Amino acid sequence: MKKIFDKNETLFSILVIIIYLVSNSIFLDKFDMFSWQTMTLNICLSLFILLFIYIFKLWDYFNLKKIPNPKKFLYFIPLFILMSINLWGGIKIDNSLSEIIFYMVSMLFVGFLEEIIFRGFLFKMLEKDSLNVAILVSSLTFGVGHIINLFTGADPFFTILQIIYATATGYLFAIIVVKGKSLWPCIITHSIVNALSVFAVNNTFTSIVSPIVLTIIPLFYAFYLNKRIN
């Protein structure tokens, strides 16, 4: 079965990306991120990919393993800063308990899905031809992919800011995968940032400062990893 995947990896990777984007667009248009329907969708998509990885024994291939020496990565302290960004402006609770749970669970799985898609399937597909192209394309597609938020009524200006800092974060995540051979730090960081966004307070501070921090920290941390780790 592994040979089937190897022969059709590009086609399969493209199909996974299309299925994720189209299905979430449809569900977000009909429901929202606070619905059990959207949560169920992302859980099912995640289980499908995990089952696929298990059947084809691709855990190591997609770098689903721990980093052997976290000390070289400064114990991922910059990632902890990124995880807390949505709480810097305060905490708000505007939804019911069930809506918050649906949202957080859904976004946790979205973090996993987007990492396994952009730093897993897409990255591995491109890496065979060029590592630099894999880093560039996976970073850009991860950032530009957030343009989908415009279809949910997001403000165009802040969507552009999101694309910028998402691209910077995508670049950092790609460097972590290349240097550490592990996708888990990216999955955990991405998932927690997503999940805690339900409590984020939208004000001048969070709208301006947060995008700047989410751009600067990933770029400086990626620069450090590039210099310090072979």
Residue pairs with C-beta under 8 A, 6 or more apart in sequence:
1 55
1 56
2 56
2 57
5 12
5 56
5 58
9 124
9 125
10 125
12 121
13 121
13 122
13 124
13 125
16 49
16 117
16 121
17 117
17 121
17 122
19 45
20 45
20 113
20 114
20 117
21 145
21 148
23 41
23 45
24 38
24 41
24 42
24 110
24 148
25 148
25 151
27 35
27 37
27 38
27 41
28 38
28 151
28 152
29 151
29 152
30 37
31 37
31 38
32 38
32 152
33 102
33 103
33 106
33 107
34 95
34 99
34 100
34 102
34 103
35 102
36 98
36 102
38 102
38 106
39 102
39 103
39 105
39 106
39 109
41 106
42 106
42 109
42 110
42 113
43 105
43 106
43 109
45 109
45 113
46 109
46 112
46 113
49 113
49 116
52 58
53 59
53 62
53 64
59 65
61 124
62 116
62 120
62 121
62 124
62 183
63 119
63 120
63 177
63 181
63 182
63 183
64 182
64 183
64 184
65 181
65 182
65 184
66 182
66 184
67 73
67 180
67 181
67 182
67 184
67 185
70 76
72 228
72 229
73 176
73 179
73 180
73 185
73 225
73 229
74 224
76 185
76 189
78 217
78 218
78 220
78 221
79 185
79 188
79 189
79 221
81 213
81 217
82 169
82 189
82 193
82 214
82 217
82 218
83 189
83 192
83 193
83 196
84 196
85 193
85 210
85 213
85 214
86 193
86 196
86 197
86 199
86 200
86 206
86 210
87 196
87 199
87 200
88 205
88 206
88 209
88 210
89 200
89 201
89 202
89 203
89 205
89 206
89 210
90 201
90 203
91 199
91 201
92 199
92 200
92 201
93 100
93 199
95 103
95 198
100 198
103 195
103 198
104 195
104 198
105 195
107 191
107 194
107 195
107 197
107 198
108 191
108 192
108 194
108 195
109 191
110 191
110 194
111 187
111 188
111 189
111 190
111 191
111 192
111 193
111 194
111 195
112 187
112 190
112 191
114 142
114 145
114 190
115 173
115 183
115 186
115 187
115 190
116 183
116 187
118 138
118 141
118 142
118 145
118 170
118 173
119 138
119 173
119 174
119 177
119 183
119 186
120 183
122 134
122 137
122 138
122 141
123 134
123 135
123 138
123 174
123 177
124 134
125 134
126 133
126 134
126 137
126 138
127 134
131 178
134 174
135 171
135 174
135 175
135 178
138 170
138 174
139 167
139 168
139 170
139 171
139 174
140 167
140 170
141 170
142 166
142 167
142 169
142 170
142 173
143 163
143 164
143 165
143 166
143 167
143 168
143 170
144 163
144 167
145 166
146 159
146 162
146 163
146 166
147 159
147 163
149 159
149 162
150 156
150 159
154 162
158 207
158 211
161 207
161 211
162 211
164 211
164 215
165 211
165 214
165 215
165 218
168 214
168 215
168 218
168 219
169 214
169 218
171 218
171 219
171 222
172 218
172 219
172 221
172 222
172 225
173 186
173 189
173 190
175 222
175 225
175 226
176 182
176 185
176 186
176 225
177 183
177 186
179 225
179 226
179 229
180 229
200 206
